[in-house]
Amino acid sequence: MPNKKSAEKRLRQSEKARLVNRAVRSEIRTSLKKVRGAQSKDEALKELPNLFSLLDKAAQKSQANMKANTASNYKRKAHLVVSKLSA
């Protein structure tokens, strides 16, 4: 347990950030599964804007260990999956 008031506050802040990061990461992973598991190109294209939005927001706020380059890599890979699906 922390001995100082500032350490207690930091503990509270880090716990709150951990929960937010976990929720954001879970949302991104769920959306990725929908894109990767889509049976048709139309299904994947419906989920793609949602995935891109989540990635961009996470990168902008530096949540879920997501930087701009990481988000860009995820977007590129998702786009490749969609392009390989048959219409």
C-alpha positions in Angstrom: 0.0 0.0 0.0 1.2 3.5 -0.7 2.5 5.6 2.1 2.0 9.0 0.6 -1.1 10.8 -0.6 0.3 11.4 -4.1 1.1 7.7 -4.4 -2.5 6.8 -3.4 -3.8 9.2 -6.0 -1.5 7.7 -8.7 -2.8 4.2 -7.7 -6.4 5.4 -8.2 -5.6 7.0 -11.6 -3.7 4.0 -12.9 -6.5 1.6 -11.9 -9.0 3.8 -13.7 -6.8 4.0 -16.8 -6.3 0.2 -16.8 -10.1 -0.4 -16.8 -10.6 2.1 -19.7 -7.7 0.6 -21.7 -9.1 -2.9 -21.1 -12.6 -1.9 -22.4 -11.2 -0.1 -25.4 -8.9 -3.0 -26.3 -11.8 -5.4 -25.9 -14.0 -3.3 -28.2 -11.3 -3.2 -30.9 -10.7 -7.0 -30.7 -14.4 -7.7 -31.0 -14.7 -5.5 -34.0 -11.6 -7.2 -35.6 -13.2 -10.6 -35.1 -16.3 -9.4 -36.9 -14.3 -8.2 -39.8 -12.1 -11.3 -40.0 -15.0 -13.7 -39.5 -17.2 -12.1 -42.0 -18.7 -14.5 -44.6 -19.2 -11.9 -47.3 -17.5 -8.6 -48.3 -20.7 -6.7 -47.5 -20.6 -7.9 -43.9 -17.0 -6.9 -43.5 -17.5 -3.5 -45.2 -20.3 -2.7 -42.7 -18.0 -3.3 -39.7 -14.9 -1.6 -41.2 -15.9 2.1 -40.5 -16.6 1.1 -36.8 -13.3 -0.6 -36.5 -11.4 2.3 -38.1 -13.2 4.8 -35.8 -12.3 2.8 -32.7 -8.7 2.6 -33.8 -8.4 6.3 -34.6 -10.0 7.3 -31.3 -7.7 5.0 -29.3 -4.6 6.3 -31.1 -5.6 9.9 -30.6 -6.2 9.4 -26.9 -3.2 7.0 -26.5 -5.5 4.3 -25.0 -5.0 0.6 -25.0 -1.3 1.0 -25.9 -2.4 2.2 -29.3 -0.2 4.6 -31.2 -0.8 6.1 -34.6 1.4 3.6 -36.4 -0.1 0.6 -34.5 -3.6 1.8 -35.5 -2.4 2.2 -39.1 -1.1 -1.4 -39.2 -4.3 -2.8 -37.8 -6.3 -0.8 -40.4 -4.0 -2.0 -43.3 -4.4 -5.7 -42.2 -8.2 -5.3 -41.9 -8.3 -3.8 -45.3 -6.3 -6.7 -46.7 -8.8 -9.2 -45.2 -11.7 -7.4 -46.8 -10.1 -7.1 -50.2 -9.4 -10.9 -50.2 -13.1 -11.7 -49.6 -15.2 -12.4 -52.6 -18.2 -10.1 -53.3 
